[in-house]
Amino acid sequence: MKTVKNHQDTCEVFSYDEQKVARVSNLVQDIDFVSVSDVFKALSDVTRLKIAYALLQEDELCVCDVANIIGMTTASTSHHLRHLRNLRIAKSRKEGKLVFYSLDDEHVRQLVTMAVEHSQEV
C-alpha cells in the first residue's frame, strides 16, 4: 500500500522566521502548560463540564442543587466539585451545614461560555 503525503498540511521547503521563532519560543517557555492542560482535562470530563455549565447559570449553587441538576449523588457531585475547586475552576463557601459553589472567576466563565458556543456552531 502506497502512502500519499498531503502537501496542503506541510511546507515543501524548510524555512523559518528566526525573529518570530525566538519571540514565540520565549512566550511558550513562560507558560505553565501542565496547569493549563489540567484545566482542560478537568473540563473534558462530561460531568464536570455539566457542573461548570450549571454554575455558569447561577451565581452559586448548593452541592445538593448541583447533584439534582446533573442527576448524581451528593457524594459523587462533591467529589467532582472538590476537583474543580482544587484547580481553581470553582470556589466554595460554607454556610452552616451547606456548601455553596460558584465559578472561580470571569476567566472560567468565559472559557465555559466560549466552549459551549463553539460546540454549537454549525
Jmol script that loads the backbone (N, CA, C; Angstrom):
load data "model"
ATOM      1  N   MET A   1       0.853  -1.174   0.000  1.00  0.00           N
ATOM      2  CA  MET A   1       0.000   0.000   0.000  1.00  0.00           C
ATOM      3  C   MET A   1       0.904   1.244   0.000  1.00  0.00           C
ATOM      4  N   LYS A   2       0.612   2.153  -0.874  1.00  0.00           N
ATOM      5  CA  LYS A   2       1.417   3.359  -1.023  1.00  0.00           C
ATOM      6  C   LYS A   2       0.797   4.498  -0.227  1.00  0.00           C
ATOM      7  N   THR A   3       1.616   5.230   0.537  1.00  0.00           N
ATOM      8  CA  THR A   3       1.146   6.362   1.323  1.00  0.00           C
ATOM      9  C   THR A   3       1.401   7.640   0.537  1.00  0.00           C
ATOM     10  N   VAL A   4       0.348   8.427   0.390  1.00  0.00           N
ATOM     11  CA  VAL A   4       0.465   9.695  -0.309  1.00  0.00           C
ATOM     12  C   VAL A   4       0.440  10.807   0.732  1.00  0.00           C
ATOM     13  N   LYS A   5       1.439  11.656   0.695  1.00  0.00           N
ATOM     14  CA  LYS A   5       1.539  12.754   1.653  1.00  0.00           C
ATOM     15  C   LYS A   5       0.625  13.895   1.210  1.00  0.00           C
ATOM     16  N   ASN A   6      -0.136  14.431   2.161  1.00  0.00           N
ATOM     17  CA  ASN A   6      -0.998  15.568   1.883  1.00  0.00           C
ATOM     18  C   ASN A   6      -0.146  16.830   1.946  1.00  0.00           C
ATOM     19  N   HIS A   7       0.147  17.408   0.792  1.00  0.00           N
ATOM     20  CA  HIS A   7       1.033  18.562   0.731  1.00  0.00           C
ATOM     21  C   HIS A   7       0.362  19.852   1.193  1.00  0.00           C
ATOM     22  N   GLN A   8      -0.921  19.837   1.433  1.00  0.00           N
ATOM     23  CA  GLN A   8      -1.600  21.027   1.923  1.00  0.00           C
ATOM     24  C   GLN A   8      -1.290  21.277   3.398  1.00  0.00           C
ATOM     25  N   ASP A   9      -0.869  20.246   4.108  1.00  0.00           N
ATOM     26  CA  ASP A   9      -0.631  20.363   5.549  1.00  0.00           C
ATOM     27  C   ASP A   9       0.819  20.629   5.915  1.00  0.00           C
ATOM     28  N   THR A  10       1.738  20.486   4.981  1.00  0.00           N
ATOM     29  CA  THR A  10       3.151  20.665   5.291  1.00  0.00           C
ATOM     30  C   THR A  10       3.819  21.582   4.272  1.00  0.00           C
ATOM     31  N   CYS A  11       4.886  22.210   4.720  1.00  0.00           N
ATOM     32  CA  CYS A  11       5.678  23.048   3.813  1.00  0.00           C
ATOM     33  C   CYS A  11       6.481  22.146   2.887  1.00  0.00           C
ATOM     34  N   GLU A  12       6.697  22.600   1.684  1.00  0.00           N
ATOM     35  CA  GLU A  12       7.531  21.834   0.763  1.00  0.00           C
ATOM     36  C   GLU A  12       9.004  22.173   0.940  1.00  0.00           C
ATOM     37  N   VAL A  13       9.277  23.308   1.585  1.00  0.00           N
ATOM     38  CA  VAL A  13      10.639  23.759   1.832  1.00  0.00           C
ATOM     39  C   VAL A  13      10.753  24.100   3.311  1.00  0.00           C
ATOM     40  N   PHE A  14      11.858  23.680   3.939  1.00  0.00           N
ATOM     41  CA  PHE A  14      12.045  24.004   5.351  1.00  0.00           C
ATOM     42  C   PHE A  14      12.654  25.390   5.462  1.00  0.00           C
ATOM     43  N   SER A  15      11.900  26.291   6.043  1.00  0.00           N
ATOM     44  CA  SER A  15      12.346  27.667   6.227  1.00  0.00           C
ATOM     45  C   SER A  15      11.593  28.225   7.416  1.00  0.00           C
ATOM     46  N   TYR A  16      12.251  29.086   8.202  1.00  0.00           N
ATOM     47  CA  TYR A  16      11.551  29.682   9.334  1.00  0.00           C
ATOM     48  C   TYR A  16      12.044  31.090   9.584  1.00  0.00           C
ATOM     49  N   ASP A  17      11.195  31.864  10.243  1.00  0.00           N
ATOM     50  CA  ASP A  17      11.496  33.248  10.574  1.00  0.00           C
ATOM     51  C   ASP A  17      12.141  33.259  11.952  1.00  0.00           C
ATOM     52  N   GLU A  18      13.437  33.534  12.016  1.00  0.00           N
ATOM     53  CA  GLU A  18      14.176  33.465  13.277  1.00  0.00           C
ATOM     54  C   GLU A  18      13.602  34.388  14.351  1.00  0.00           C
ATOM     55  N   GLN A  19      13.187  35.591  13.972  1.00  0.00           N
ATOM     56  CA  GLN A  19      12.645  36.537  14.954  1.00  0.00           C
ATOM     57  C   GLN A  19      11.330  36.028  15.545  1.00  0.00           C
ATOM     58  N   LYS A  20      10.435  35.539  14.690  1.00  0.00           N
ATOM     59  CA  LYS A  20       9.154  35.012  15.181  1.00  0.00           C
ATOM     60  C   LYS A  20       9.381  33.806  16.087  1.00  0.00           C
ATOM     61  N   VAL A  21      10.252  32.911  15.653  1.00  0.00           N
ATOM     62  CA  VAL A  21      10.521  31.702  16.429  1.00  0.00           C
ATOM     63  C   VAL A  21      11.107  32.070  17.793  1.00  0.00           C
ATOM     64  N   ALA A  22      12.035  33.003  17.823  1.00  0.00           N
ATOM     65  CA  ALA A  22      12.644  33.416  19.097  1.00  0.00           C
ATOM     66  C   ALA A  22      11.614  34.054  20.014  1.00  0.00           C
ATOM     67  N   ARG A  23      10.800  34.949  19.472  1.00  0.00           N
ATOM     68  CA  ARG A  23       9.793  35.647  20.285  1.00  0.00           C
ATOM     69  C   ARG A  23       8.758  34.664  20.844  1.00  0.00           C
ATOM     70  N   VAL A  24       8.229  33.809  19.990  1.00  0.00           N
ATOM     71  CA  VAL A  24       7.196  32.869  20.436  1.00  0.00           C
ATOM     72  C   VAL A  24       7.787  31.799  21.344  1.00  0.00           C
ATOM     73  N   SER A  25       9.005  31.362  21.075  1.00  0.00           N
ATOM     74  CA  SER A  25       9.656  30.372  21.939  1.00  0.00           C
ATOM     75  C   SER A  25       9.786  30.895  23.358  1.00  0.00           C
ATOM     76  N   ASN A  26      10.150  32.164  23.505  1.00  0.00           N
ATOM     77  CA  ASN A  26      10.245  32.765  24.843  1.00  0.00           C
ATOM     78  C   ASN A  26       8.889  32.796  25.524  1.00  0.00           C
ATOM     79  N   LEU A  27       7.842  33.115  24.776  1.00  0.00           N
ATOM     80  CA  LEU A  27       6.495  33.139  25.354  1.00  0.00           C
ATOM     81  C   LEU A  27       6.072  31.739  25.790  1.00  0.00           C
ATOM     82  N   VAL A  28       6.358  30.749  24.965  1.00  0.00           N
ATOM     83  CA  VAL A  28       5.992  29.364  25.274  1.00  0.00           C
ATOM     84  C   VAL A  28       6.706  28.894  26.541  1.00  0.00           C
ATOM     85  N   GLN A  29       7.939  29.314  26.742  1.00  0.00           N
ATOM     86  CA  GLN A  29       8.705  28.911  27.923  1.00  0.00           C
ATOM     87  C   GLN A  29       8.143  29.497  29.208  1.00  0.00           C
ATOM     88  N   ASP A  30       7.457  30.637  29.100  1.00  0.00           N
ATOM     89  CA  ASP A  30       6.961  31.346  30.286  1.00  0.00           C
ATOM     90  C   ASP A  30       5.628  30.807  30.821  1.00  0.00           C
ATOM     91  N   ILE A  31       4.999  29.898  30.109  1.00  0.00           N
ATOM     92  CA  ILE A  31       3.670  29.405  30.496  1.00  0.00           C
ATOM     93  C   ILE A  31       3.792  28.032  31.158  1.00  0.00           C
ATOM     94  N   ASP A  32       3.040  27.824  32.221  1.00  0.00           N
ATOM     95  CA  ASP A  32       2.969  26.511  32.866  1.00  0.00           C
ATOM     96  C   ASP A  32       1.872  25.715  32.160  1.00  0.00           C
ATOM     97  N   PHE A  33       2.240  25.068  31.065  1.00  0.00           N
ATOM     98  CA  PHE A  33       1.252  24.354  30.248  1.00  0.00           C
ATOM     99  C   PHE A  33       0.703  23.120  30.946  1.00  0.00           C
ATOM    100  N   VAL A  34       1.384  22.606  31.946  1.00  0.00           N
ATOM    101  CA  VAL A  34       0.840  21.484  32.715  1.00  0.00           C
ATOM    102  C   VAL A  34      -0.418  21.940  33.449  1.00  0.00           C
ATOM    103  N   SER A  35      -0.366  23.116  34.063  1.00  0.00           N
ATOM    104  CA  SER A  35      -1.539  23.653  34.763  1.00  0.00           C
ATOM    105  C   SER A  35      -2.669  23.952  33.786  1.00  0.00           C
ATOM    106  N   VAL A  36      -2.321  24.512  32.639  1.00  0.00           N
ATOM    107  CA  VAL A  36      -3.330  24.806  31.623  1.00  0.00           C
ATOM    108  C   VAL A  36      -3.981  23.507  31.157  1.00  0.00           C
ATOM    109  N   SER A  37      -3.163  22.505  30.921  1.00  0.00           N
ATOM    110  CA  SER A  37      -3.668  21.206  30.488  1.00  0.00           C
ATOM    111  C   SER A  37      -4.578  20.584  31.548  1.00  0.00           C
ATOM    112  N   ASP A  38      -4.236  20.765  32.819  1.00  0.00           N
ATOM    113  CA  ASP A  38      -5.064  20.236  33.902  1.00  0.00           C
ATOM    114  C   ASP A  38      -6.471  20.849  33.874  1.00  0.00           C
ATOM    115  N   VAL A  39      -6.557  22.135  33.566  1.00  0.00           N
ATOM    116  CA  VAL A  39      -7.867  22.789  33.467  1.00  0.00           C
ATOM    117  C   VAL A  39      -8.681  22.156  32.341  1.00  0.00           C
ATOM    118  N   PHE A  40      -8.047  21.986  31.178  1.00  0.00           N
ATOM    119  CA  PHE A  40      -8.761  21.378  30.051  1.00  0.00           C
ATOM    120  C   PHE A  40      -9.124  19.923  30.335  1.00  0.00           C
ATOM    121  N   LYS A  41      -8.247  19.200  31.010  1.00  0.00           N
ATOM    122  CA  LYS A  41      -8.568  17.812  31.377  1.00  0.00           C
ATOM    123  C   LYS A  41      -9.787  17.769  32.288  1.00  0.00           C
ATOM    124  N   ALA A  42      -9.820  18.671  33.266  1.00  0.00           N
ATOM    125  CA  ALA A  42     -10.955  18.698  34.196  1.00  0.00           C
ATOM    126  C   ALA A  42     -12.242  18.985  33.449  1.00  0.00           C
ATOM    127  N   LEU A  43     -12.197  19.929  32.531  1.00  0.00           N
ATOM    128  CA  LEU A  43     -13.404  20.297  31.795  1.00  0.00           C
ATOM    129  C   LEU A  43     -13.715  19.333  30.650  1.00  0.00           C
ATOM    130  N   SER A  44     -12.794  18.414  30.352  1.00  0.00           N
ATOM    131  CA  SER A  44     -13.083  17.423  29.315  1.00  0.00           C
ATOM    132  C   SER A  44     -13.957  16.292  29.854  1.00  0.00           C
ATOM    133  N   ASP A  45     -14.087  16.215  31.170  1.00  0.00           N
ATOM    134  CA  ASP A  45     -14.989  15.244  31.792  1.00  0.00           C
ATOM    135  C   ASP A  45     -16.412  15.784  31.675  1.00  0.00           C
ATOM    136  N   VAL A  46     -17.310  15.007  31.096  1.00  0.00           N
ATOM    137  CA  VAL A  46     -18.678  15.465  30.838  1.00  0.00           C
ATOM    138  C   VAL A  46     -19.377  15.900  32.118  1.00  0.00           C
ATOM    139  N   THR A  47     -19.213  15.160  33.190  1.00  0.00           N
ATOM    140  CA  THR A  47     -19.863  15.513  34.458  1.00  0.00           C
ATOM    141  C   THR A  47     -19.363  16.859  34.970  1.00  0.00           C
ATOM    142  N   ARG A  48     -18.055  17.043  34.972  1.00  0.00           N
ATOM    143  CA  ARG A  48     -17.511  18.310  35.469  1.00  0.00           C
ATOM    144  C   ARG A  48     -17.874  19.476  34.558  1.00  0.00           C
ATOM    145  N   LEU A  49     -17.960  19.218  33.263  1.00  0.00           N
ATOM    146  CA  LEU A  49     -18.379  20.275  32.337  1.00  0.00           C
ATOM    147  C   LEU A  49     -19.846  20.639  32.582  1.00  0.00           C
ATOM    148  N   LYS A  50     -20.693  19.650  32.840  1.00  0.00           N
ATOM    149  CA  LYS A  50     -22.097  19.934  33.186  1.00  0.00           C
ATOM    150  C   LYS A  50     -22.172  20.775  34.458  1.00  0.00           C
ATOM    151  N   ILE A  51     -21.352  20.423  35.431  1.00  0.00           N
ATOM    152  CA  ILE A  51     -21.333  21.178  36.689  1.00  0.00           C
ATOM    153  C   ILE A  51     -20.905  22.617  36.428  1.00  0.00           C
ATOM    154  N   ALA A  52     -19.840  22.802  35.662  1.00  0.00           N
ATOM    155  CA  ALA A  52     -19.364  24.151  35.358  1.00  0.00           C
ATOM    156  C   ALA A  52     -20.435  24.942  34.614  1.00  0.00           C
ATOM    157  N   TYR A  53     -21.122  24.291  33.698  1.00  0.00           N
ATOM    158  CA  TYR A  53     -22.181  24.976  32.952  1.00  0.00           C
ATOM    159  C   TYR A  53     -23.342  25.337  33.875  1.00  0.00           C
ATOM    160  N   ALA A  54     -23.689  24.444  34.795  1.00  0.00           N
ATOM    161  CA  ALA A  54     -24.748  24.742  35.765  1.00  0.00           C
ATOM    162  C   ALA A  54     -24.355  25.930  36.631  1.00  0.00           C
ATOM    163  N   LEU A  55     -23.089  25.957  37.077  1.00  0.00           N
ATOM    164  CA  LEU A  55     -22.614  27.072  37.896  1.00  0.00           C
ATOM    165  C   LEU A  55     -22.566  28.376  37.104  1.00  0.00           C
ATOM    166  N   LEU A  56     -22.440  28.269  35.811  1.00  0.00           N
ATOM    167  CA  LEU A  56     -22.457  29.450  34.937  1.00  0.00           C
ATOM    168  C   LEU A  56     -23.837  30.095  34.931  1.00  0.00           C
ATOM    169  N   GLN A  57     -24.869  29.298  35.155  1.00  0.00           N
ATOM    170  CA  GLN A  57     -26.243  29.788  35.068  1.00  0.00           C
ATOM    171  C   GLN A  57     -26.706  30.528  36.316  1.00  0.00           C
ATOM    172  N   GLU A  58     -26.075  30.255  37.440  1.00  0.00           N
ATOM    173  CA  GLU A  58     -26.447  30.873  38.716  1.00  0.00           C
ATOM    174  C   GLU A  58     -25.199  31.424  39.381  1.00  0.00           C
ATOM    175  N   ASP A  59     -25.370  32.417  40.245  1.00  0.00           N
ATOM    176  CA  ASP A  59     -24.218  32.963  40.961  1.00  0.00           C
ATOM    177  C   ASP A  59     -23.564  31.895  41.829  1.00  0.00           C
ATOM    178  N   GLU A  60     -24.379  31.078  42.478  1.00  0.00           N
ATOM    179  CA  GLU A  60     -23.859  29.962  43.261  1.00  0.00           C
ATOM    180  C   GLU A  60     -24.956  28.930  43.445  1.00  0.00           C
ATOM    181  N   LEU A  61     -24.529  27.694  43.647  1.00  0.00           N
ATOM    182  CA  LEU A  61     -25.452  26.586  43.864  1.00  0.00           C
ATOM    183  C   LEU A  61     -24.934  25.726  45.007  1.00  0.00           C
ATOM    184  N   CYS A  62     -25.853  25.221  45.811  1.00  0.00           N
ATOM    185  CA  CYS A  62     -25.534  24.273  46.869  1.00  0.00           C
ATOM    186  C   CYS A  62     -25.177  22.928  46.216  1.00  0.00           C
ATOM    187  N   VAL A  63     -24.358  22.151  46.888  1.00  0.00           N
ATOM    188  CA  VAL A  63     -23.984  20.830  46.383  1.00  0.00           C
ATOM    189  C   VAL A  63     -25.234  20.012  46.059  1.00  0.00           C
ATOM    190  N   CYS A  64     -26.245  20.089  46.914  1.00  0.00           N
ATOM    191  CA  CYS A  64     -27.492  19.334  46.690  1.00  0.00           C
ATOM    192  C   CYS A  64     -28.188  19.799  45.412  1.00  0.00           C
ATOM    193  N   ASP A  65     -28.170  21.116  45.159  1.00  0.00           N
ATOM    194  CA  ASP A  65     -28.759  21.642  43.919  1.00  0.00           C
ATOM    195  C   ASP A  65     -28.030  21.077  42.711  1.00  0.00           C
ATOM    196  N   VAL A  66     -26.702  21.128  42.756  1.00  0.00           N
ATOM    197  CA  VAL A  66     -25.898  20.636  41.635  1.00  0.00           C
ATOM    198  C   VAL A  66     -26.154  19.146  41.418  1.00  0.00           C
ATOM    199  N   ALA A  67     -26.206  18.369  42.504  1.00  0.00           N
ATOM    200  CA  ALA A  67     -26.455  16.928  42.397  1.00  0.00           C
ATOM    201  C   ALA A  67     -27.782  16.657  41.704  1.00  0.00           C
ATOM    202  N   ASN A  68     -28.810  17.410  42.061  1.00  0.00           N
ATOM    203  CA  ASN A  68     -30.119  17.228  41.423  1.00  0.00           C
ATOM    204  C   ASN A  68     -30.106  17.656  39.964  1.00  0.00           C
ATOM    205  N   ILE A  69     -29.398  18.720  39.660  1.00  0.00           N
ATOM    206  CA  ILE A  69     -29.323  19.208  38.277  1.00  0.00           C
ATOM    207  C   ILE A  69     -28.666  18.179  37.367  1.00  0.00           C
ATOM    208  N   ILE A  70     -27.568  17.576  37.834  1.00  0.00           N
ATOM    209  CA  ILE A  70     -26.833  16.637  36.973  1.00  0.00           C
ATOM    210  C   ILE A  70     -27.263  15.182  37.173  1.00  0.00           C
ATOM    211  N   GLY A  71     -28.144  14.933  38.140  1.00  0.00           N
ATOM    212  CA  GLY A  71     -28.669  13.583  38.349  1.00  0.00           C
ATOM    213  C   GLY A  71     -27.676  12.619  38.954  1.00  0.00           C
ATOM    214  N   MET A  72     -26.888  13.088  39.923  1.00  0.00           N
ATOM    215  CA  MET A  72     -25.912  12.231  40.597  1.00  0.00           C
ATOM    216  C   MET A  72     -26.100  12.346  42.100  1.00  0.00           C
ATOM    217  N   THR A  73     -25.417  11.486  42.828  1.00  0.00           N
ATOM    218  CA  THR A  73     -25.476  11.555  44.288  1.00  0.00           C
ATOM    219  C   THR A  73     -24.697  12.778  44.767  1.00  0.00           C
ATOM    220  N   THR A  74     -25.003  13.219  45.976  1.00  0.00           N
ATOM    221  CA  THR A  74     -24.275  14.360  46.525  1.00  0.00           C
ATOM    222  C   THR A  74     -22.803  13.991  46.766  1.00  0.00           C
ATOM    223  N   ALA A  75     -22.536  12.745  47.127  1.00  0.00           N
ATOM    224  CA  ALA A  75     -21.155  12.316  47.358  1.00  0.00           C
ATOM    225  C   ALA A  75     -20.337  12.401  46.065  1.00  0.00           C
ATOM    226  N   SER A  76     -20.893  11.888  44.988  1.00  0.00           N
ATOM    227  CA  SER A  76     -20.198  11.923  43.704  1.00  0.00           C
ATOM    228  C   SER A  76     -20.045  13.362  43.204  1.00  0.00           C
ATOM    229  N   THR A  77     -21.092  14.138  43.379  1.00  0.00           N
ATOM    230  CA  THR A  77     -21.064  15.541  42.980  1.00  0.00           C
ATOM    231  C   THR A  77     -20.016  16.302  43.776  1.00  0.00           C
ATOM    232  N   SER A  78     -19.960  16.047  45.082  1.00  0.00           N
ATOM    233  CA  SER A  78     -18.958  16.695  45.935  1.00  0.00           C
ATOM    234  C   SER A  78     -17.542  16.371  45.483  1.00  0.00           C
ATOM    235  N   HIS A  79     -17.334  15.133  45.084  1.00  0.00           N
ATOM    236  CA  HIS A  79     -16.017  14.711  44.594  1.00  0.00           C
ATOM    237  C   HIS A  79     -15.627  15.546  43.361  1.00  0.00           C
ATOM    238  N   HIS A  80     -16.540  15.683  42.409  1.00  0.00           N
ATOM    239  CA  HIS A  80     -16.271  16.457  41.196  1.00  0.00           C
ATOM    240  C   HIS A  80     -16.075  17.943  41.521  1.00  0.00           C
ATOM    241  N   LEU A  81     -16.893  18.463  42.407  1.00  0.00           N
ATOM    242  CA  LEU A  81     -16.764  19.869  42.795  1.00  0.00           C
ATOM    243  C   LEU A  81     -15.433  20.134  43.492  1.00  0.00           C
ATOM    244  N   ARG A  82     -15.003  19.216  44.314  1.00  0.00           N
ATOM    245  CA  ARG A  82     -13.720  19.353  45.001  1.00  0.00           C
ATOM    246  C   ARG A  82     -12.580  19.401  43.979  1.00  0.00           C
ATOM    247  N   HIS A  83     -12.686  18.554  42.954  1.00  0.00           N
ATOM    248  CA  HIS A  83     -11.673  18.547  41.894  1.00  0.00           C
ATOM    249  C   HIS A  83     -11.654  19.903  41.172  1.00  0.00           C
ATOM    250  N   LEU A  84     -12.828  20.428  40.855  1.00  0.00           N
ATOM    251  CA  LEU A  84     -12.917  21.733  40.202  1.00  0.00           C
ATOM    252  C   LEU A  84     -12.366  22.841  41.113  1.00  0.00           C
ATOM    253  N   ARG A  85     -12.639  22.732  42.393  1.00  0.00           N
ATOM    254  CA  ARG A  85     -12.134  23.732  43.344  1.00  0.00           C
ATOM    255  C   ARG A  85     -10.608  23.674  43.441  1.00  0.00           C
ATOM    256  N   ASN A  86     -10.056  22.465  43.478  1.00  0.00           N
ATOM    257  CA  ASN A  86      -8.606  22.309  43.578  1.00  0.00           C
ATOM    258  C   ASN A  86      -7.869  22.902  42.382  1.00  0.00           C
ATOM    259  N   LEU A  87      -8.533  22.952  41.243  1.00  0.00           N
ATOM    260  CA  LEU A  87      -7.930  23.527  40.038  1.00  0.00           C
ATOM    261  C   LEU A  87      -8.320  24.993  39.837  1.00  0.00           C
ATOM    262  N   ARG A  88      -9.009  25.566  40.844  1.00  0.00           N
ATOM    263  CA  ARG A  88      -9.451  26.957  40.801  1.00  0.00           C
ATOM    264  C   ARG A  88     -10.422  27.225  39.656  1.00  0.00           C
ATOM    265  N   ILE A  89     -11.187  26.206  39.284  1.00  0.00           N
ATOM    266  CA  ILE A  89     -12.261  26.387  38.312  1.00  0.00           C
ATOM    267  C   ILE A  89     -13.516  26.812  39.059  1.00  0.00           C
ATOM    268  N   ALA A  90     -13.688  26.282  40.254  1.00  0.00           N
ATOM    269  CA  ALA A  90     -14.814  26.639  41.117  1.00  0.00           C
ATOM    270  C   ALA A  90     -14.283  27.059  42.478  1.00  0.00           C
ATOM    271  N   LYS A  91     -15.121  27.751  43.216  1.00  0.00           N
ATOM    272  CA  LYS A  91     -14.778  28.115  44.595  1.00  0.00           C
ATOM    273  C   LYS A  91     -15.977  27.755  45.465  1.00  0.00           C
ATOM    274  N   SER A  92     -15.717  27.590  46.751  1.00  0.00           N
ATOM    275  CA  SER A  92     -16.789  27.174  47.663  1.00  0.00           C
ATOM    276  C   SER A  92     -16.910  28.136  48.831  1.00  0.00           C
ATOM    277  N   ARG A  93     -18.087  28.068  49.424  1.00  0.00           N
ATOM    278  CA  ARG A  93     -18.370  28.863  50.613  1.00  0.00           C
ATOM    279  C   ARG A  93     -19.296  28.023  51.479  1.00  0.00           C
ATOM    280  N   LYS A  94     -18.960  27.930  52.766  1.00  0.00           N
ATOM    281  CA  LYS A  94     -19.766  27.130  53.687  1.00  0.00           C
ATOM    282  C   LYS A  94     -20.690  28.051  54.481  1.00  0.00           C
ATOM    283  N   GLU A  95     -21.929  27.625  54.588  1.00  0.00           N
ATOM    284  CA  GLU A  95     -22.927  28.356  55.377  1.00  0.00           C
ATOM    285  C   GLU A  95     -23.648  27.327  56.247  1.00  0.00           C
ATOM    286  N   GLY A  96     -23.257  27.259  57.502  1.00  0.00           N
ATOM    287  CA  GLY A  96     -23.814  26.229  58.385  1.00  0.00           C
ATOM    288  C   GLY A  96     -23.399  24.858  57.898  1.00  0.00           C
ATOM    289  N   LYS A  97     -24.378  24.022  57.616  1.00  0.00           N
ATOM    290  CA  LYS A  97     -24.092  22.674  57.134  1.00  0.00           C
ATOM    291  C   LYS A  97     -24.111  22.579  55.617  1.00  0.00           C
ATOM    292  N   LEU A  98     -24.367  23.676  54.945  1.00  0.00           N
ATOM    293  CA  LEU A  98     -24.440  23.686  53.489  1.00  0.00           C
ATOM    294  C   LEU A  98     -23.153  24.246  52.880  1.00  0.00           C
ATOM    295  N   VAL A  99     -22.785  23.715  51.713  1.00  0.00           N
ATOM    296  CA  VAL A  99     -21.631  24.223  50.976  1.00  0.00           C
ATOM    297  C   VAL A  99     -22.134  24.702  49.621  1.00  0.00           C
ATOM    298  N   PHE A 100     -21.824  25.941  49.312  1.00  0.00           N
ATOM    299  CA  PHE A 100     -22.236  26.551  48.057  1.00  0.00           C
ATOM    300  C   PHE A 100     -21.027  26.703  47.143  1.00  0.00           C
ATOM    301  N   TYR A 101     -21.243  26.461  45.858  1.00  0.00           N
ATOM    302  CA  TYR A 101     -20.171  26.574  44.876  1.00  0.00           C
ATOM    303  C   TYR A 101     -20.541  27.600  43.818  1.00  0.00           C
ATOM    304  N   SER A 102     -19.496  28.213  43.273  1.00  0.00           N
ATOM    305  CA  SER A 102     -19.647  29.118  42.142  1.00  0.00           C
ATOM    306  C   SER A 102     -18.392  28.993  41.291  1.00  0.00           C
ATOM    307  N   LEU A 103     -18.449  29.519  40.079  1.00  0.00           N
ATOM    308  CA  LEU A 103     -17.250  29.521  39.251  1.00  0.00           C
ATOM    309  C   LEU A 103     -16.246  30.481  39.865  1.00  0.00           C
ATOM    310  N   ASP A 104     -14.980  30.170  39.733  1.00  0.00           N
ATOM    311  CA  ASP A 104     -13.946  30.911  40.445  1.00  0.00           C
ATOM    312  C   ASP A 104     -13.803  32.357  39.985  1.00  0.00           C
ATOM    313  N   ASP A 105     -13.859  32.595  38.687  1.00  0.00           N
ATOM    314  CA  ASP A 105     -13.688  33.971  38.220  1.00  0.00           C
ATOM    315  C   ASP A 105     -14.227  34.126  36.803  1.00  0.00           C
ATOM    316  N   GLU A 106     -14.089  35.323  36.289  1.00  0.00           N
ATOM    317  CA  GLU A 106     -14.619  35.642  34.953  1.00  0.00           C
ATOM    318  C   GLU A 106     -13.913  34.854  33.857  1.00  0.00           C
ATOM    319  N   HIS A 107     -12.642  34.533  34.045  1.00  0.00           N
ATOM    320  CA  HIS A 107     -11.926  33.752  33.031  1.00  0.00           C
ATOM    321  C   HIS A 107     -12.596  32.396  32.831  1.00  0.00           C
ATOM    322  N   VAL A 108     -12.944  31.757  33.927  1.00  0.00           N
ATOM    323  CA  VAL A 108     -13.591  30.444  33.854  1.00  0.00           C
ATOM    324  C   VAL A 108     -14.956  30.586  33.189  1.00  0.00           C
ATOM    325  N   ARG A 109     -15.690  31.630  33.537  1.00  0.00           N
ATOM    326  CA  ARG A 109     -16.996  31.866  32.925  1.00  0.00           C
ATOM    327  C   ARG A 109     -16.853  32.003  31.407  1.00  0.00           C
ATOM    328  N   GLN A 110     -15.863  32.767  30.986  1.00  0.00           N
ATOM    329  CA  GLN A 110     -15.638  32.972  29.555  1.00  0.00           C
ATOM    330  C   GLN A 110     -15.214  31.678  28.867  1.00  0.00           C
ATOM    331  N   LEU A 111     -14.351  30.913  29.516  1.00  0.00           N
ATOM    332  CA  LEU A 111     -13.869  29.660  28.944  1.00  0.00           C
ATOM    333  C   LEU A 111     -15.022  28.688  28.704  1.00  0.00           C
ATOM    334  N   VAL A 112     -15.869  28.514  29.704  1.00  0.00           N
ATOM    335  CA  VAL A 112     -17.003  27.596  29.572  1.00  0.00           C
ATOM    336  C   VAL A 112     -17.990  28.129  28.528  1.00  0.00           C
ATOM    337  N   THR A 113     -18.280  29.423  28.586  1.00  0.00           N
ATOM    338  CA  THR A 113     -19.211  30.019  27.619  1.00  0.00           C
ATOM    339  C   THR A 113     -18.711  29.851  26.197  1.00  0.00           C
ATOM    340  N   MET A 114     -17.444  30.159  25.966  1.00  0.00           N
ATOM    341  CA  MET A 114     -16.887  30.044  24.617  1.00  0.00           C
ATOM    342  C   MET A 114     -16.867  28.603  24.121  1.00  0.00           C
ATOM    343  N   ALA A 115     -16.551  27.671  25.005  1.00  0.00           N
ATOM    344  CA  ALA A 115     -16.535  26.264  24.613  1.00  0.00           C
ATOM    345  C   ALA A 115     -17.920  25.796  24.202  1.00  0.00           C
ATOM    346  N   VAL A 116     -18.931  26.168  24.976  1.00  0.00           N
ATOM    347  CA  VAL A 116     -20.305  25.786  24.653  1.00  0.00           C
ATOM    348  C   VAL A 116     -20.734  26.436  23.341  1.00  0.00           C
ATOM    349  N   GLU A 117     -20.465  27.738  23.204  1.00  0.00           N
ATOM    350  CA  GLU A 117     -20.839  28.445  21.972  1.00  0.00           C
ATOM    351  C   GLU A 117     -20.130  27.855  20.759  1.00  0.00           C
ATOM    352  N   HIS A 118     -18.860  27.546  20.911  1.00  0.00           N
ATOM    353  CA  HIS A 118     -18.092  26.965  19.801  1.00  0.00           C
ATOM    354  C   HIS A 118     -18.678  25.613  19.388  1.00  0.00           C
ATOM    355  N   SER A 119     -19.059  24.805  20.358  1.00  0.00           N
ATOM    356  CA  SER A 119     -19.594  23.473  20.051  1.00  0.00           C
ATOM    357  C   SER A 119     -20.940  23.548  19.350  1.00  0.00           C
ATOM    358  N   GLN A 120     -21.646  24.663  19.501  1.00  0.00           N
ATOM    359  CA  GLN A 120     -22.958  24.819  18.889  1.00  0.00           C
ATOM    360  C   GLN A 120     -22.909  25.456  17.496  1.00  0.00           C
ATOM    361  N   GLU A 121     -21.720  25.884  17.072  1.00  0.00           N
ATOM    362  CA  GLU A 121     -21.570  26.446  15.729  1.00  0.00           C
ATOM    363  C   GLU A 121     -21.771  25.351  14.695  1.00  0.00           C
ATOM    364  N   VAL A 122     -22.388  25.736  13.613  1.00  0.00           N
ATOM    365  CA  VAL A 122     -22.631  24.761  12.552  1.00  0.00           C
ATOM    366  C   VAL A 122     -21.756  25.057  11.367  1.00  0.00           C
TER     367      VAL A 122
END
end "model"
wireframe off; spacefill off
backbone 0.3
color backbone group
